[in-house]
Amino acid sequence: MAAINLTDLTISGVHTAYHRGDYTIVELVQAYLTRIDQINPQLNYVLAINPDAIEQAQALDDEFQATHKLRPLHGVPMLVKDNIITAAMPTTFGSKLAVPGKEKLSDNAPVITQLQDAGAIILGKTAMPDWATDLFSASTVTTWTENPYDRSRDTGGSSSGTAAGIACNLALVGVGSDTGGSIRLPSAFCGVVGMRPTVGLISSAGISVFVGSQDTVGPICRTVTDAARVLDTLALPTSPQFLRPRGESYAALLTPSNLPGPVHLGHLPELGADDDGVRAVFTQVLDRLRQHPLVTISDLTIPDLTTSLDAASINLSRGKHDLNDFLGPMFNTSVEAIYQANEYPSSNFAIPGMILDKSTATDCYKQSDTRDALEHAVTAHMLRTGVETLLFLTAGKPAPLREDIEDPMDGLKFPYHTMLASTLRWPAISVPAGLTSTGLPVGIEIVGRPLSEQRLLEVAFVVEQIVMGRQPPPELV
């Protein structure tokens, strides 16, 4: 058999290849493992490899030979973020505190079981910052995670290794988690699709907690269609019927020959570019979308948007409480103990920020009231203008140089725009917009109303098909 070309494979393409007999599941898994072995030592995107991957692939091959049927993710090799508990591999949560002995936890997180029941093969666990508390990649386990488009730059966080690994074809699809942008920011910086679903649509059991009311698992893929297919499996099977997708698949209407339009996007100019290269890419994207007959774009101005987002943030006030609830029972430690022992990267703002935060109960009520007022204002603008989804840049600059974010205050000032969806707890997806003149990926974020995943994916698919912004990184070997 000729070597398998792993560049930007898709789930449907792989399933077609299985049916044609182009290659077996074992052969595809081995091809990915070989690629990981070739380039991962210099990049450290993948922290652990599933020792049973080939055996599981063989069992799936045998099942296919016997039944001639493929489950939804049958033979799909995946990478998952290392804060999702797996029985077959250690889970470090990005912290050296969890590394001693590399203990394996006995039970899979429910999302892992759901993925495996759908036929997926978990190839490995991926790098992330400590306890998923940073929007950049610095970790006490792996130090920094290098961006595949420019290794002097960061991948973003906290789903760092997953986004980078999917970008350079170390697996077919991936899964990360998102609190304030942890799926969408690294996806934008690494030129892939990253989706944050509505909080509660997917089980969060067996996953480290940062801000429980904002935390959610989501897919990281190279196409919107693959993200939809992974979401089909991740969405809780107990969800009421009215939450299930039409045609029993979020991907049901995602066909290039019949785009699911018309689409009315609300552009938020306030969440714009702070970099000329990013501005040029986004201007071209807006022009291309406006010229398409299926697309209407309206500029929306939300009064005091950025001020309200800052005032409504609960990442520090709520984060310390929720993270302590996770750290205590599992590791007999706390945010305070980690801070006192200096067991976190010096570039991490969240750990010291949670200690220094002095929010009172009254402050928390004010944060909640501000969030509610912001949600009301955004919803009112959308209803008044007929806009179904919002559109803006995932970040105002491309992936930063590491030296530009080594000081936590510099990282805190970085112009990322992912907090709107996180604060409102709305679903959002980052889609590749193209590369700057210096070859760095730019992402555009699309945000929908709560539980609008089906329509959000359809709109994202239309944007993806018009923009065609995904470009693989330079070959790393």
C-alpha positions as CSV (number, residue, x, y, z in Angstrom):
1,M,0.0,0.0,0.0
2,A,1.2,3.5,-0.9
3,A,1.8,5.9,2.0
4,I,-1.3,7.6,3.2
5,N,-1.4,11.4,2.5
6,L,-2.5,12.7,5.9
7,T,-2.9,16.4,4.8
8,D,-6.3,17.7,5.8
9,L,-8.2,14.4,5.7
10,T,-11.9,14.6,6.7
11,I,-14.2,12.2,8.5
12,S,-16.3,11.6,5.4
13,G,-13.2,11.2,3.2
14,V,-11.7,8.6,5.5
15,H,-15.0,6.7,5.7
16,T,-15.2,6.7,1.9
17,A,-11.6,5.3,1.9
18,Y,-12.6,2.6,4.3
19,H,-15.5,1.6,2.1
20,R,-13.3,1.6,-1.0
21,G,-10.6,-0.5,0.7
22,D,-8.0,2.2,0.1
23,Y,-6.5,1.5,3.6
24,T,-7.6,0.0,6.9
25,I,-8.2,1.6,10.2
26,V,-5.0,0.0,11.5
27,E,-3.0,1.5,8.6
28,L,-4.4,5.0,9.2
29,V,-3.7,4.9,12.9
30,Q,-0.2,3.7,12.3
31,A,0.3,6.5,9.8
32,Y,-0.7,9.1,12.4
33,L,1.4,7.4,15.1
34,T,4.4,7.5,12.7
35,R,3.9,11.2,12.0
36,I,3.6,11.9,15.7
37,D,6.8,10.0,16.3
38,Q,8.5,12.0,13.5
39,I,7.6,15.5,14.5
40,N,6.4,15.5,18.1
41,P,9.8,15.2,19.8
42,Q,10.7,18.6,18.6
43,L,7.3,20.1,19.3
44,N,5.8,18.2,22.3
45,Y,2.2,18.7,21.3
46,V,1.3,15.2,22.3
47,L,2.1,14.3,26.0
48,A,1.0,10.6,26.0
49,I,0.1,8.0,23.4
50,N,-2.7,5.5,23.8
51,P,-0.9,2.1,24.2
52,D,-4.0,0.3,23.0
53,A,-4.5,2.4,19.8
54,I,-3.5,-0.3,17.3
55,E,-5.5,-3.0,19.2
56,Q,-8.6,-0.8,19.2
57,A,-8.1,-0.1,15.5
58,Q,-7.9,-3.8,14.7
59,A,-11.1,-4.4,16.6
60,L,-12.8,-1.7,14.6
61,D,-11.5,-3.2,11.4
62,D,-12.8,-6.6,12.3
63,E,-16.2,-5.0,13.1
64,F,-16.4,-3.3,9.8
65,Q,-15.4,-6.5,7.9
66,A,-18.2,-8.4,9.7
67,T,-21.0,-5.8,9.4
68,H,-19.9,-3.5,6.5
69,K,-21.2,-0.7,8.6
70,L,-19.4,2.3,10.1
71,R,-20.4,4.0,13.3
72,P,-20.5,7.9,13.3
73,L,-16.8,8.2,14.2
74,H,-15.7,4.7,13.2
75,G,-12.0,4.5,12.9
76,V,-11.5,8.3,13.5
77,P,-8.2,8.9,15.3
78,M,-8.5,11.8,17.8
79,L,-6.4,13.9,20.1
80,V,-7.9,15.2,23.4
81,K,-6.8,17.9,25.8
82,D,-5.0,16.7,28.9
83,N,-7.6,17.9,31.3
84,I,-10.1,15.2,30.1
85,I,-9.7,12.1,32.2
86,T,-8.7,8.9,30.3
87,A,-8.3,5.5,31.9
88,A,-5.7,4.4,29.3
89,M,-3.4,7.4,29.7
90,P,-2.2,9.7,32.5
91,T,-4.0,13.0,32.9
92,T,-1.7,15.9,34.0
93,F,-4.1,18.8,33.7
94,G,-1.0,20.7,32.5
95,S,0.6,20.8,36.0
96,K,3.7,19.2,37.4
97,L,1.7,18.6,40.5
98,A,-0.2,15.8,38.7
99,V,2.9,14.3,37.0
100,P,4.5,12.3,39.9
101,G,4.0,8.6,39.2
102,K,2.0,9.5,36.1
103,E,-1.0,7.9,37.8
104,K,-3.8,6.7,35.6
105,L,-7.3,7.6,36.8
106,S,-9.6,4.6,36.8
107,D,-12.6,5.9,34.8
108,N,-13.0,7.7,31.5
109,A,-14.7,11.1,31.4
110,P,-18.2,10.5,29.9
111,V,-17.2,12.3,26.8
112,I,-14.4,9.8,26.2
113,T,-16.8,6.9,26.5
114,Q,-19.3,8.7,24.1
115,L,-16.5,9.1,21.6
116,Q,-15.3,5.6,21.9
117,D,-18.9,4.2,21.6
118,A,-19.1,6.1,18.3
119,G,-16.0,4.4,17.1
120,A,-13.4,7.0,17.7
121,I,-9.8,6.1,18.7
122,I,-8.2,8.4,21.2
123,L,-4.6,8.5,19.9
124,G,-3.2,10.7,22.6
125,K,-3.4,13.5,25.2
126,T,-2.2,17.0,24.4
127,A,-0.3,19.9,26.0
128,M,-2.0,22.6,27.9
129,P,-1.3,25.3,30.5
130,D,-1.7,24.5,34.2
131,W,-5.3,23.7,35.2
132,A,-6.5,25.4,31.9
133,T,-6.2,28.8,33.6
134,D,-4.3,30.6,30.8
135,L,-5.1,31.9,27.3
136,F,-1.5,31.2,26.4
137,S,0.4,27.9,26.5
138,A,3.0,28.2,29.3
139,S,2.9,25.1,31.5
140,T,5.0,23.6,34.3
141,V,4.8,20.3,32.4
142,T,5.9,21.4,28.9
143,T,7.0,25.0,29.2
144,W,5.7,26.7,26.0
145,T,3.9,25.1,23.0
146,E,5.3,26.3,19.7
147,N,3.0,27.6,17.0
148,P,3.3,25.4,13.8
149,Y,3.2,28.5,11.6
150,D,6.1,30.2,13.4
151,R,7.8,28.4,16.2
152,S,8.9,31.6,17.8
153,R,5.3,32.3,18.5
154,D,2.7,30.9,20.9
155,T,-0.2,28.6,20.1
156,G,-2.6,30.3,22.5
157,G,-4.3,28.3,25.2
158,S,-5.5,26.5,26.9
159,S,-6.3,23.8,24.3
160,S,-2.8,24.4,23.0
161,G,-1.5,21.0,21.9
162,T,-4.9,20.0,20.5
163,A,-5.2,23.0,18.1
164,A,-1.5,22.7,17.1
165,G,-1.7,19.0,16.6
166,I,-4.8,19.1,14.4
167,A,-3.3,22.0,12.4
168,C,-0.3,19.9,11.4
169,N,-2.2,16.7,10.9
170,L,-1.2,14.6,13.9
171,A,-4.8,13.3,14.1
172,L,-8.1,13.5,12.2
173,V,-10.0,15.6,14.7
174,G,-9.6,16.8,18.3
175,V,-11.4,17.8,21.5
176,G,-10.6,20.7,23.8
177,S,-12.3,22.7,26.5
178,D,-13.2,26.4,26.7
179,T,-13.8,28.8,29.6
180,G,-12.9,32.2,28.2
181,G,-11.6,31.3,24.8
182,S,-9.5,28.2,25.3
183,I,-10.8,26.4,22.2
184,R,-11.3,29.4,20.0
185,L,-8.1,31.4,20.6
186,P,-5.6,28.5,19.8
187,S,-7.8,27.5,16.9
188,A,-7.5,31.0,15.5
189,F,-3.7,31.1,16.1
190,C,-3.3,27.7,14.5
191,G,-5.6,28.0,11.5
192,V,-8.3,25.5,12.4
193,V,-12.0,25.4,13.4
194,G,-12.8,25.5,17.1
195,M,-16.3,25.4,18.6
196,R,-17.5,26.4,22.0
197,P,-21.1,24.9,22.4
198,T,-23.7,26.2,24.8
199,V,-22.8,25.4,28.4
200,G,-24.6,22.2,29.5
201,L,-25.0,20.7,26.0
202,I,-22.0,18.4,26.7
203,S,-21.1,16.6,29.9
204,S,-18.3,18.3,31.9
205,A,-17.9,15.4,34.3
206,G,-14.3,14.0,34.5
207,I,-12.8,17.3,33.3
208,S,-10.9,19.9,35.4
209,V,-13.0,22.9,36.5
210,F,-12.0,26.5,36.2
211,V,-15.2,28.5,36.0
212,G,-18.0,26.0,36.2
213,S,-20.7,28.2,34.7
214,Q,-18.6,28.9,31.7
215,D,-16.6,25.7,31.1
216,T,-17.5,23.5,28.2
217,V,-16.0,20.8,26.0
218,G,-16.0,21.3,22.2
219,P,-14.5,20.1,19.0
220,I,-11.3,21.3,17.3
221,C,-11.2,20.2,13.6
222,R,-10.0,21.4,10.2
223,T,-13.5,21.9,8.8
224,V,-16.9,23.0,10.1
225,T,-18.4,19.8,8.9
226,D,-16.1,17.7,11.0
227,A,-16.8,19.9,14.0
228,A,-20.5,19.2,13.4
229,R,-20.0,15.5,13.2
230,V,-18.0,15.4,16.4
231,L,-20.6,17.6,18.2
232,D,-23.2,15.0,17.1
233,T,-21.4,12.5,19.4
234,L,-20.5,14.9,22.2
235,A,-23.9,16.4,22.7
236,L,-25.6,14.7,25.6
237,P,-27.8,11.7,24.5
238,T,-30.3,12.7,27.2
239,S,-30.9,16.1,25.7
240,P,-34.6,16.8,25.1
241,Q,-35.8,16.2,21.5
242,F,-36.1,20.0,20.8
243,L,-32.4,20.3,21.4
244,R,-31.4,17.6,19.0
245,P,-30.3,18.6,15.5
246,R,-32.7,18.4,12.5
247,G,-32.1,15.2,10.6
248,E,-30.4,13.9,13.8
249,S,-27.1,15.5,12.7
250,Y,-25.7,19.0,13.0
251,A,-24.0,18.3,9.6
252,A,-27.3,17.4,7.9
253,L,-27.5,20.6,5.8
254,L,-23.8,21.3,5.3
255,T,-23.5,20.7,1.6
256,P,-21.3,22.9,-0.6
257,S,-23.7,22.6,-3.6
258,N,-26.6,23.9,-1.6
259,L,-25.5,26.4,1.0
260,P,-27.9,26.9,3.9
261,G,-28.7,30.5,3.3
262,P,-29.6,33.3,3.4
263,V,-27.4,34.5,6.3
264,H,-27.6,37.7,8.2
265,L,-24.5,38.5,10.2
266,G,-24.1,41.3,12.8
267,H,-20.6,42.7,12.6
268,L,-19.2,44.2,15.8
269,P,-16.6,46.8,14.7
270,E,-15.6,47.4,18.3
271,L,-14.0,43.9,18.4
272,G,-11.7,44.7,15.6
273,A,-8.0,44.5,14.6
274,D,-5.0,45.9,16.5
275,D,-2.6,44.8,13.7
276,D,-2.3,45.9,10.1
277,G,-1.9,42.3,8.8
278,V,-5.0,41.1,10.7
279,R,-6.9,44.1,9.6
280,A,-6.1,43.5,5.9
281,V,-7.2,39.8,6.1
282,F,-10.5,40.7,7.9
283,T,-11.3,43.6,5.5
284,Q,-10.9,41.1,2.6
285,V,-13.2,38.6,4.4
286,L,-15.9,41.2,4.9
287,D,-15.7,42.3,1.3
288,R,-16.0,38.8,0.1
289,L,-18.9,38.0,2.3
290,R,-20.7,41.2,1.4
291,Q,-20.4,40.4,-2.3
292,H,-22.0,37.0,-1.9
293,P,-25.8,36.9,-2.7
294,L,-26.6,34.7,0.3
295,V,-25.0,37.0,2.9
296,T,-26.1,40.3,4.5
297,I,-23.9,42.1,7.0
298,S,-25.1,44.8,9.4
299,D,-22.8,46.7,11.6
300,L,-24.0,46.6,15.3
301,T,-22.8,49.0,18.0
302,I,-23.4,47.7,21.5
303,P,-23.0,50.7,24.0
304,D,-20.2,50.2,26.5
305,L,-19.4,46.7,25.1
306,T,-15.8,46.3,26.3
307,T,-16.5,48.1,29.6
308,S,-19.4,45.8,30.3
309,L,-17.3,42.7,29.4
310,D,-14.6,43.7,31.9
311,A,-17.2,44.5,34.6
312,A,-19.0,41.2,34.1
313,S,-16.0,38.9,34.2
314,I,-16.1,36.3,36.9
315,N,-12.9,34.4,35.9
316,L,-11.1,35.5,39.1
317,S,-13.9,35.8,41.6
318,R,-15.6,32.6,40.7
319,G,-12.5,30.8,39.4
320,K,-10.8,30.5,42.7
321,H,-13.9,29.0,44.3
322,D,-14.5,26.5,41.5
323,L,-10.9,25.5,41.0
324,N,-10.5,24.9,44.7
325,D,-13.5,22.6,44.7
326,F,-11.7,20.6,42.0
327,L,-8.2,20.7,43.4
328,G,-9.0,19.8,47.0
329,P,-10.6,16.4,46.6
330,M,-8.4,15.2,43.8
331,F,-5.0,16.6,44.7
332,N,-5.3,17.8,48.3
333,T,-4.2,21.3,47.3
334,S,-5.6,24.7,46.6
335,V,-5.0,27.8,44.5
336,E,-3.5,29.4,47.6
337,A,-1.1,26.5,48.1
338,I,-0.1,26.6,44.4
339,Y,0.5,30.3,44.7
340,Q,2.5,30.1,47.9
341,A,4.7,27.3,46.5
342,N,5.2,29.2,43.2
343,E,4.1,26.1,41.3
344,Y,2.8,27.9,38.2
345,P,4.4,29.6,35.2
346,S,5.7,33.1,35.8
347,S,3.7,34.3,32.8
348,N,0.4,33.0,34.2
349,F,-1.9,35.9,35.4
350,A,-4.8,33.8,36.7
351,I,-3.2,32.1,39.6
352,P,-1.9,35.3,41.3
353,G,-4.9,37.1,40.1
354,M,-7.3,34.8,41.9
355,I,-5.3,35.3,45.1
356,L,-5.2,39.1,44.8
357,D,-8.9,39.3,43.8
358,K,-10.9,40.8,46.7
359,S,-14.4,40.6,45.2
360,T,-17.2,40.6,47.8
361,A,-20.6,39.0,47.6
362,T,-21.9,42.4,46.6
363,D,-19.3,42.6,43.8
364,C,-20.4,39.2,42.5
365,Y,-24.0,40.3,42.4
366,K,-23.0,43.4,40.4
367,Q,-21.0,41.2,38.0
368,S,-24.1,39.0,37.5
369,D,-26.3,42.1,37.0
370,T,-23.9,43.5,34.4
371,R,-23.8,40.2,32.5
372,D,-27.6,40.1,32.4
373,A,-27.8,43.7,31.2
374,L,-25.2,43.0,28.5
375,E,-27.1,39.9,27.3
376,H,-30.3,41.9,27.2
377,A,-28.6,44.6,25.1
378,V,-27.0,42.2,22.7
379,T,-30.2,40.2,22.2
380,A,-32.3,43.4,21.7
381,H,-29.9,44.6,19.0
382,M,-30.0,41.2,17.2
383,L,-33.8,41.1,17.3
384,R,-34.2,44.7,16.2
385,T,-31.9,44.3,13.2
386,G,-32.9,40.7,12.2
387,V,-29.3,39.5,12.8
388,E,-29.1,35.7,13.7
389,T,-25.4,35.5,14.5
390,L,-22.6,37.9,15.4
391,L,-19.3,38.2,13.5
392,F,-15.9,39.6,14.6
393,L,-12.2,38.8,14.9
394,T,-11.3,36.0,17.3
395,A,-8.3,38.1,18.2
396,G,-7.1,41.6,17.2
397,K,-3.5,40.4,16.6
398,P,-1.9,37.2,15.3
399,A,-0.2,34.7,17.6
400,P,2.2,36.6,19.9
401,L,5.9,36.1,20.2
402,R,6.7,34.3,23.4
403,E,8.8,37.2,24.7
404,D,5.8,39.5,24.3
405,I,3.7,37.5,26.8
406,E,6.3,36.4,29.3
407,D,5.1,39.2,31.6
408,P,1.6,38.3,32.8
409,M,0.5,41.9,32.5
410,D,1.4,42.0,28.8
411,G,-0.5,38.8,28.2
412,L,-3.5,40.3,30.1
413,K,-3.5,43.2,27.6
414,F,-3.6,41.0,24.5
415,P,-6.6,41.9,22.3
416,Y,-8.5,38.7,22.3
417,H,-12.3,38.9,21.7
418,T,-13.5,35.5,23.0
419,M,-14.9,36.7,26.3
420,L,-18.2,37.9,24.8
421,A,-19.5,34.4,24.1
422,S,-18.0,33.1,27.4
423,T,-19.5,35.8,29.5
424,L,-23.0,35.4,27.9
425,R,-22.5,31.6,27.9
426,W,-23.5,31.5,24.2
427,P,-22.2,29.1,21.6
428,A,-19.4,30.3,19.3
429,I,-17.1,29.0,16.6
430,S,-13.8,30.3,15.3
431,V,-13.2,29.7,11.5
432,P,-10.0,30.3,9.6
433,A,-10.0,33.6,7.7
434,G,-6.6,33.2,5.9
435,L,-3.0,34.2,6.6
436,T,-1.4,37.6,7.1
437,S,1.4,38.7,4.7
438,T,3.8,37.2,7.1
439,G,2.1,33.8,7.0
440,L,0.3,33.9,10.4
441,P,-3.3,32.5,10.7
442,V,-6.3,34.8,11.4
443,G,-9.5,33.5,12.9
444,I,-13.1,35.0,12.7
445,E,-15.5,34.2,15.5
446,I,-19.2,33.7,14.9
447,V,-21.6,33.7,17.9
448,G,-25.1,32.5,18.1
449,R,-27.9,32.6,20.7
450,P,-28.1,29.9,23.4
451,L,-28.8,26.4,22.0
452,S,-28.6,27.6,18.4
453,E,-25.8,25.1,17.5
454,Q,-27.4,23.8,14.4
455,R,-27.9,27.3,12.8
456,L,-24.5,28.5,14.1
457,L,-22.8,25.6,12.3
458,E,-24.8,26.3,9.2
459,V,-23.8,30.0,9.2
460,A,-20.1,29.0,9.9
461,F,-20.2,26.6,7.0
462,V,-21.5,29.3,4.7
463,V,-18.7,31.6,5.8
464,E,-16.1,28.8,5.5
465,Q,-17.1,27.9,2.0
466,I,-17.0,31.6,0.9
467,V,-13.8,32.5,2.6
468,M,-11.8,29.2,2.3
469,G,-9.3,30.5,4.8
470,R,-7.7,27.2,6.0
471,Q,-4.1,26.8,4.8
472,P,-2.0,24.1,6.3
473,P,1.2,25.2,8.1
474,P,4.7,24.7,6.6
475,E,5.9,21.1,6.7
476,L,7.7,20.6,10.0
477,V,9.9,17.7,9.0
